Amino acid sequence: MRMDKIRKKYLLITTVTVIAMLGGCGTDRSVKIYTADSEISAEESSTQKMADAQSQQENESTQASRDIFAMDTYMNVTAYGVGANEAVRRAEEEIERLDSLLSTGDQNSEIYQINQNGGILSEDTAYLVERSLDLYQSTNGAFDIAIYPVMKAWGFTDDNFRVPEEEELQELLTLFKAKGAGKNIKVKKM
């Protein structure tokens, strides 16, 4: 048994010595990696790995993403490539601009003012209203921007969520249909 321990120690010492001699001081320590096409030194391979990692990091830095809450909706805006951060920043600014222009709950928004007092629409709002009216026509009334009273009854516009009574909904839908839905909306361009 004791002899077995001595052999194991001898084998370990011999292995360490051989490894130390093969790696000796002042010799070329580069390891060659042979592939089917060429030979690459471990140093070159390491340099290539660092370049690949840097390239991947640069690619990742050309991706920008931001979570936004606007228009009563959670959104995630992501852009890729050079200028990704600027693109996301500008997208967020545009979303916020449109939200402040089109909000039915913001008393300063153009839509709120038009709903309360009538008036002339800005070019952006007029375009979106015209597009909405086109969608109203092409969906046979399934998409209608005049559904606000029904949405309000459900509490979607003011966070006072509730299930309206059947009679209330029928009355609102009748009123809604009696208005001709989106048909009463006329867009006059400036």
KOLTI-988872 format. One line per 8 residues: number of its first residue (from 1); their letters; for each residue x, y, z of N, C-alpha, C. Coordinates in Angstrom, 2 decimals. Each point is the difference from the previous one (the first is absolute). Layout:
<atoms>
NUM = a = X:Y:Z:X:Y:Z:X:Y:Z  ...;
</atoms>
This chain:
<atoms>
1 = mrmdkirk = 0.82:-1.17:0.00:-0.82:1.17:0.00:0.87:1.24:0.00  1.01:-0.01:0.85:0.92:1.13:0.09:0.73:0.16:-1.33  0.34:-1.11:-0.64:0.69:0.03:-1.27:-0.88:0.63:-1.08  -1.30:-0.24:0.11:-0.97:0.56:-0.94:-0.02:1.52:0.10  0.04:0.55:1.21:0.02:1.44:0.22:1.28:0.59:-0.57  1.09:-0.65:0.18:1.29:0.49:-0.51:-0.04:0.05:-1.52  -0.54:-1.02:-0.65:-0.10:-0.03:-1.47:-0.89:1.16:-0.50  -1.09:0.25:0.68:-0.89:1.09:-0.41:0.70:1.35:0.11;
9 = kyllittv = 0.77:0.20:1.11:0.76:1.24:0.18:1.05:0.12:-1.09  0.72:-1.10:-0.28:1.05:-0.02:-1.02:-0.62:0.35:-1.37  -1.13:-0.59:-0.30:-0.68:0.26:-1.27:-0.43:1.47:-0.09  -0.52:0.55:1.08:-0.41:1.38:0.04:1.19:0.93:-0.21  1.10:-0.25:0.73:1.20:0.84:-0.12:0.56:-0.09:-1.41  0.05:-1.17:-0.57:0.51:-0.20:-1.36:-0.86:0.77:-1.01  -1.30:-0.09:0.16:-0.92:0.69:-0.92:0.20:1.51:0.08  0.09:0.53:1.20:0.20:1.44:0.19:1.34:0.42:-0.60;
17 = tviamlgg = 1.04:-0.79:0.20:1.33:0.32:-0.53:-0.01:0.01:-1.52  -0.62:-0.99:-0.61:-0.06:-0.07:-1.47:-0.77:1.21:-0.54  -1.09:0.35:0.63:-0.77:1.16:-0.44:0.83:1.27:0.13  0.73:0.14:1.11:0.84:1.18:0.22:1.11:0.06:-1.05  0.57:-1.12:-0.35:1.09:-0.03:-0.99:-0.54:0.34:-1.39  -1.16:-0.51:-0.33:-0.57:0.29:-1.31:-0.37:1.47:-0.13  -0.37:0.63:1.10:-0.36:1.40:-0.02:1.16:0.89:0.34  1.18:-0.50:0.14:1.22:0.66:0.48:0.12:1.48:-0.25;
25 = cgtdrsvk = 0.90:0.63:0.75:0.23:1.44:-0.08:0.65:0.36:-1.32  -0.36:1.11:-0.57:0.64:0.53:-1.18:-0.34:-0.72:-1.29  -0.93:-0.90:0.02:-0.37:-0.69:-1.23:-1.29:0.60:-0.54  -0.29:-0.30:-1.24:-1.23:0.46:-0.62:-1.16:-0.75:0.64  -0.83:0.72:0.70:-1.11:-0.64:0.70:-1.29:-0.01:-0.80  0.02:0.51:-1.22:-1.24:0.04:-0.76:-0.41:-1.41:-0.37  -1.25:-0.22:0.11:-0.58:-1.29:-0.33:-0.62:0.13:-1.37  0.23:-0.96:-0.83:-0.56:0.05:-1.34:-1.31:-0.78:-0.02;
33 = iytadsei = -0.97:0.61:-0.65:-1.27:-0.66:-0.18:-0.11:-0.28:-1.48  -0.11:-1.25:-0.35:-0.07:-0.37:-1.40:-1.45:-0.21:-0.40  -0.34:0.63:-1.10:-1.33:-0.20:-0.55:0.17:-0.57:-1.39  -1.08:-0.30:-0.65:0.07:-0.57:-1.33:0.64:0.99:-0.98  -0.17:1.30:0.22:0.48:0.98:-0.95:1.35:0.60:0.36  0.28:0.15:1.29:1.22:0.70:0.36:0.38:-0.33:1.42  1.13:0.60:0.41:0.39:-0.13:1.40:-0.09:1.38:0.63  -0.54:0.04:1.19:-0.19:1.25:0.71:0.65:-0.15:1.36;
41 = saeesstq = 0.79:0.98:0.39:0.61:-0.09:1.32:-1.04:0.33:1.05  0.19:-0.48:1.21:-0.93:0.28:1.08:-0.06:1.50:0.27  1.13:0.67:-0.21:0.04:1.44:0.20:-0.91:0.70:-1.02  0.09:-0.43:-1.27:-0.86:0.57:-1.03:-1.47:-0.33:0.31  -0.22:-1.23:0.42:-1.36:-0.42:0.33:-0.57:0.86:1.13  0.82:0.26:1.01:-0.43:0.82:1.12:-0.29:1.42:-0.47  0.86:0.54:-0.87:-0.22:1.33:-0.54:-1.29:0.05:-0.80  -0.24:-1.05:-0.80:-1.23:-0.07:-0.79:-1.22:-0.06:0.90;
49 = kmadaqsq = 0.10:-0.77:1.08:-1.13:-0.10:0.94:-0.29:1.36:0.63  1.06:0.75:0.34:-0.20:1.33:0.59:-0.63:0.94:-1.02  0.44:-0.08:-1.26:-0.58:0.84:-1.06:-1.46:-0.36:-0.22  -0.31:-1.30:0.00:-1.38:-0.44:-0.16:-0.87:0.50:1.15  0.52:-0.07:1.22:-0.75:0.47:1.17:-0.24:1.51:-0.09  1.03:0.74:-0.45:-0.15:1.45:-0.14:-1.02:0.33:-1.08  0.05:-0.76:-1.11:-0.96:0.22:-1.09:-1.41:-0.28:0.48  -0.18:-1.08:0.77:-1.31:-0.34:0.53:-0.48:1.10:0.95;
57 = qenestqa = 0.93:0.51:0.81:-0.36:1.07:0.93:-0.41:1.25:-0.77  0.72:0.32:-1.10:-0.36:1.15:-0.82:-1.37:-0.20:-0.62  -0.28:-1.24:-0.48:-1.31:-0.28:-0.57:-1.10:0.15:1.04  0.29:-0.46:1.22:-1.00:0.14:1.06:-0.20:1.46:0.36  1.07:0.81:-0.10:-0.15:1.40:0.34:-0.73:0.76:-1.11  -0.20:-0.63:-1.17:-0.76:0.63:-1.05:-1.46:-0.44:0.05  -0.38:-0.51:1.14:-1.41:-0.33:0.25:-0.45:0.84:1.18  -1.14:0.63:-0.15:-0.55:0.79:1.10:-1.46:-0.38:0.16;
65 = srdifamd = -0.45:0.02:1.23:-1.37:-0.40:0.29:-0.53:0.81:1.17  -1.27:0.33:-0.04:-0.61:0.76:1.09:-1.46:-0.38:0.13  -0.45:-0.15:1.24:-1.41:-0.24:0.29:-0.69:1.35:0.16  -1.15:0.11:-0.63:-0.73:1.27:0.01:-1.46:-0.29:0.33  -0.60:0.87:0.81:-1.44:-0.08:0.22:-0.59:1.27:-0.58  -0.82:-0.15:-1.03:-0.68:1.12:-0.63:-1.24:-0.55:-0.68  -0.98:0.87:-0.22:-1.23:-0.39:-0.69:-0.69:-1.16:0.72  0.14:-0.01:1.33:-0.56:-1.07:0.83:0.51:-1.37:-0.40;
73 = tymnvtay = 1.24:-0.07:-0.47:0.59:-1.25:-0.48:1.46:-0.07:0.42  0.42:-1.18:0.43:1.42:-0.22:0.24:0.65:-0.38:-1.31  1.11:0.65:-0.32:0.71:-0.26:-1.25:1.46:-0.26:0.29  0.62:-0.78:-0.86:1.44:-0.18:0.04:0.51:0.39:-1.37  0.86:1.01:-0.03:0.59:0.48:-1.24:1.44:-0.46:-0.03  0.38:-0.69:-1.07:1.37:-0.50:-0.15:0.50:0.40:-1.38  1.26:0.46:-0.04:0.64:0.34:-1.26:1.36:-0.67:-0.04  0.46:-0.32:-1.20:1.28:-0.68:-0.18:0.87:0.81:-0.95;
81 = gvganeav = 1.29:-0.11:0.17:0.94:0.61:-0.93:0.55:1.31:0.53  0.80:0.63:-0.86:0.61:1.27:0.36:-1.12:1.01:0.22  0.07:0.74:1.07:-1.02:0.99:0.31:-1.23:-0.56:0.68  0.10:-1.21:0.53:-1.15:-0.65:0.63:-0.53:0.82:1.17  0.89:0.52:0.83:-0.45:0.78:1.15:-0.77:1.24:-0.44  0.51:0.67:-1.02:-0.67:1.20:-0.52:-1.36:-0.36:-0.59  -0.07:-1.12:-0.71:-1.26:-0.43:-0.60:-1.05:-0.29:1.07  0.40:-0.67:1.06:-0.94:-0.31:1.08:-0.44:1.29:0.70;
89 = rraeeeie = 0.94:0.91:0.22:-0.33:1.27:0.64:-1.01:0.78:-0.85  0.23:0.05:-1.30:-0.91:0.75:-0.89:-1.37:-0.69:-0.10  0.01:-1.32:-0.01:-1.28:-0.74:-0.04:-0.81:0.31:1.25  0.66:0.00:1.14:-0.70:0.30:1.26:-0.56:1.43:-0.03  0.78:0.95:-0.51:-0.48:1.38:-0.09:-1.24:0.09:-0.90  0.01:-0.73:-1.12:-1.14:0.03:-0.91:-1.22:-0.65:0.61  0.19:-1.11:0.70:-1.12:-0.67:0.68:-0.60:0.94:1.04  0.84:0.65:0.78:-0.50:0.92:1.02:-0.69:1.21:-0.64;
97 = rldsllst = 0.53:0.49:-1.13:-0.63:1.13:-0.69:-1.40:-0.39:-0.49  -0.09:-1.18:-0.61:-1.31:-0.45:-0.49:-0.96:-0.26:1.15  0.52:-0.55:1.09:-0.85:-0.25:1.17:-0.57:1.31:0.53  0.82:1.03:0.09:-0.50:1.27:0.53:-0.94:0.68:-1.00  0.12:-0.30:-1.27:-0.86:0.57:-1.03:-1.35:-0.71:-0.07  0.01:-1.33:0.20:-1.18:-0.83:-0.28:-0.73:-0.50:1.24  0.46:0.32:1.17:-0.60:-0.52:1.22:-1.43:0.51:0.20  -0.89:-0.90:0.34:-1.38:0.41:0.30:-0.12:0.46:1.45;
105 = gdqnseiy = 0.99:-0.34:0.83:-0.08:0.33:1.42:0.83:1.21:0.40  0.89:0.47:-0.88:0.83:1.15:0.30:-0.71:1.26:-0.50  -0.40:0.87:0.91:-0.77:1.19:-0.36:0.76:0.94:-0.94  1.31:-0.17:-0.09:0.80:0.85:-0.88:0.18:-0.61:-1.39  -0.45:-1.24:-0.19:0.21:-0.65:-1.30:-0.96:0.54:-1.05  0.42:-0.11:-1.23:-0.82:0.48:-1.11:-1.32:-0.78:-0.10  0.07:-1.30:0.18:-1.22:-0.83:-0.10:-0.99:0.38:1.11  0.49:0.20:1.21:-0.88:0.39:1.10:-0.68:1.34:-0.34;
113 = qinqnggi = 0.79:0.95:-0.48:-0.54:1.32:-0.34:-1.03:-0.09:-1.13  0.29:-0.80:-1.00:-0.93:-0.18:-1.12:-1.30:-0.65:0.49  0.14:-1.01:0.86:-1.19:-0.68:0.52:-0.87:0.95:0.82  0.62:0.93:0.72:-0.74:0.92:0.86:-0.56:1.20:-0.77  0.80:0.54:-0.91:-0.35:1.29:-0.60:-0.05:0.01:-1.53  0.36:-1.11:-0.63:0.12:0.03:-1.46:1.25:0.77:-0.38  0.20:0.20:-1.26:1.15:0.78:-0.43:0.68:-0.61:-1.20  1.18:0.51:-0.28:0.78:-0.44:-1.16:1.14:-0.89:0.48;
121 = lsedtayl = 0.20:-1.10:-0.70:1.03:-0.97:0.37:1.35:0.38:-0.60  1.05:-0.33:0.73:1.35:0.16:-0.56:0.19:-1.01:-1.12  1.05:0.14:-0.76:0.26:-0.90:-1.12:0.15:-1.46:0.47  0.76:-0.21:1.08:0.20:-1.37:0.51:-1.31:-0.62:0.47  -0.76:0.76:0.77:-1.27:-0.52:0.51:-0.98:-0.24:-1.14  -0.05:0.91:-0.96:-0.89:-0.16:-1.15:0.34:-1.27:-0.77  1.29:-0.25:-0.19:0.42:-1.22:-0.71:-0.49:-1.24:0.75  0.21:-0.04:1.32:-0.40:-1.17:0.79:-1.52:-0.17:0.03;
129 = versldly = -0.73:1.09:0.06:-1.47:-0.10:-0.02:-0.45:-0.51:-1.37  0.59:0.53:-1.07:-0.35:-0.49:-1.34:0.30:-1.48:-0.14  1.14:-0.42:0.49:0.37:-1.42:-0.07:-0.98:-0.83:0.81  -0.42:0.49:1.16:-0.98:-0.69:0.84:-1.33:-0.14:-0.72  -0.40:1.07:-0.70:-1.25:-0.06:-0.76:0.09:-0.99:-1.16  1.17:-0.09:-0.63:0.22:-1.01:-1.04:-0.15:-1.41:0.59  0.57:-0.19:1.19:-0.11:-1.31:0.66:-1.45:-0.29:0.38  -0.73:1.02:0.41:-1.41:-0.15:0.31:-0.74:-0.54:-1.23;
137 = qstngafd = 0.26:0.60:-1.15:-0.65:-0.42:-1.25:0.43:-1.41:-0.41  1.31:-0.26:0.06:0.49:-1.30:-0.49:-0.35:-1.16:0.93  -0.35:0.29:1.27:-0.40:-1.07:0.94:-1.50:-0.01:0.22  -0.73:0.72:-0.83:-1.47:0.09:0.14:-0.41:0.43:1.40  0.75:0.94:0.56:-0.35:0.56:1.30:0.57:-0.75:1.20  0.73:-1.09:-0.21:0.57:-0.75:1.14:1.05:0.84:0.73  0.76:0.79:-0.74:0.96:0.92:0.61:-0.64:1.39:-0.04  -0.19:0.59:1.16:-0.65:1.30:0.02:0.58:0.86:1.11;
145 = iaiypvmk = 0.45:1.18:-0.38:0.59:0.89:1.00:-1.06:0.70:0.85  -1.26:-0.17:-0.33:-1.07:0.65:0.77:-0.52:-0.89:1.13  0.72:-1.02:0.38:-0.46:-0.94:1.02:0.33:0.48:1.42  0.54:1.18:0.12:0.42:0.52:1.29:-1.04:-0.14:1.12  -1.27:0.33:-0.22:-0.98:-0.14:1.10:-0.11:-1.43:0.53  0.13:-0.99:-0.86:-0.07:-1.40:0.44:1.25:-0.34:0.81  1.15:0.45:-0.48:1.24:-0.26:0.74:-0.02:0.67:1.36  -0.58:1.20:0.06:-0.10:0.72:1.27:-0.92:-0.76:0.97;
153 = awgftddn = -1.09:-0.56:-0.52:-0.92:-0.77:0.85:0.71:-1.19:0.64  0.92:-0.60:-0.68:0.78:-1.12:0.54:1.11:0.47:0.94  0.29:1.31:-0.01:1.03:0.55:0.87:1.39:-0.01:-0.60  0.10:-0.30:-1.28:1.32:-0.06:-0.64:0.65:1.37:-0.13  -0.79:1.05:0.00:0.55:1.34:-0.22:0.42:0.69:1.28  -0.53:-0.41:1.14:0.32:0.68:1.25:0.39:-0.95:1.14  0.25:-1.25:-0.34:0.42:-1.02:0.98:-1.06:-0.29:1.06  -1.26:0.34:-0.25:-1.10:-0.37:0.88:-0.68:-1.22:-0.61;
161 = frvpeeee = 0.73:-1.10:-0.01:-0.45:-1.20:-0.69:-1.26:-0.58:0.63  -0.91:-0.39:-0.88:-1.23:-0.63:0.46:-0.64:-0.69:-1.20  -0.94:-0.86:0.29:-0.77:-0.65:-1.07:-1.33:0.74:-0.06  -0.24:0.71:-1.10:-1.26:0.75:-0.09:-1.20:-0.94:-0.12  -1.13:0.50:0.44:-1.25:-0.76:-0.13:-0.33:-0.15:-1.49  -0.67:-1.07:-0.33:-0.38:-0.29:-1.39:-0.80:1.16:-0.61  -0.92:0.55:0.79:-0.84:1.10:-0.51:0.86:1.23:-0.33  0.97:0.30:0.86:0.87:1.15:-0.22:0.79:-0.18:-1.30;
169 = lqelltlf = 0.54:-1.20:-0.18:0.77:-0.28:-1.22:-0.88:0.11:-1.24  -1.19:-0.56:0.07:-0.91:0.08:-1.15:-0.33:1.45:-0.34  -0.23:0.81:1.03:-0.30:1.42:-0.22:1.20:0.70:-0.65  1.19:-0.28:0.53:1.21:0.62:-0.57:0.24:-0.46:-1.44  -0.22:-1.29:-0.24:0.19:-0.50:-1.37:-1.03:0.59:-0.95  -1.22:0.18:0.47:-1.03:0.61:-0.83:0.37:1.44:-0.31  0.43:0.73:1.02:0.44:1.38:-0.18:1.18:0.04:-0.97  0.87:-0.93:0.21:1.19:-0.13:-0.82:-0.38:-0.24:-1.46;
177 = kakgagkn = -0.91:-0.92:-0.24:-0.43:-0.30:-1.36:-0.85:1.14:-0.57  -0.78:0.66:0.87:-0.84:1.09:-0.46:0.84:1.16:-0.52  1.20:0.16:0.58:0.89:1.06:-0.47:0.55:-0.33:-1.37  -0.18:-1.24:-0.42:0.60:-0.40:-1.26:1.47:-0.32:0.22  0.31:-0.28:1.26:1.36:-0.33:0.39:0.95:1.05:-0.54  0.94:-0.41:-0.82:1.01:0.94:-0.50:-0.50:0.88:-1.12  -1.23:-0.19:-0.43:-0.51:0.76:-1.15:-0.18:1.49:0.31  -0.17:0.34:1.27:-0.18:1.42:0.35:1.32:0.76:0.09;
185 = ikvkkm = 1.08:-0.71:-0.16:1.30:0.66:0.10:0.41:0.42:-1.41  0.24:1.28:-0.14:0.45:0.54:-1.28:1.36:0.62:0.21  0.89:-0.24:-0.92:1.34:0.55:0.10:0.13:1.11:-1.03  0.24:1.19:0.50:0.21:1.15:-0.87:1.49:0.33:0.06  0.65:-0.09:-1.14:1.43:0.29:-0.02:0.23:1.50:-0.04  1.05:0.39:0.68:0.32:1.42:0.04:0.64:0.44:-1.30;
</atoms>
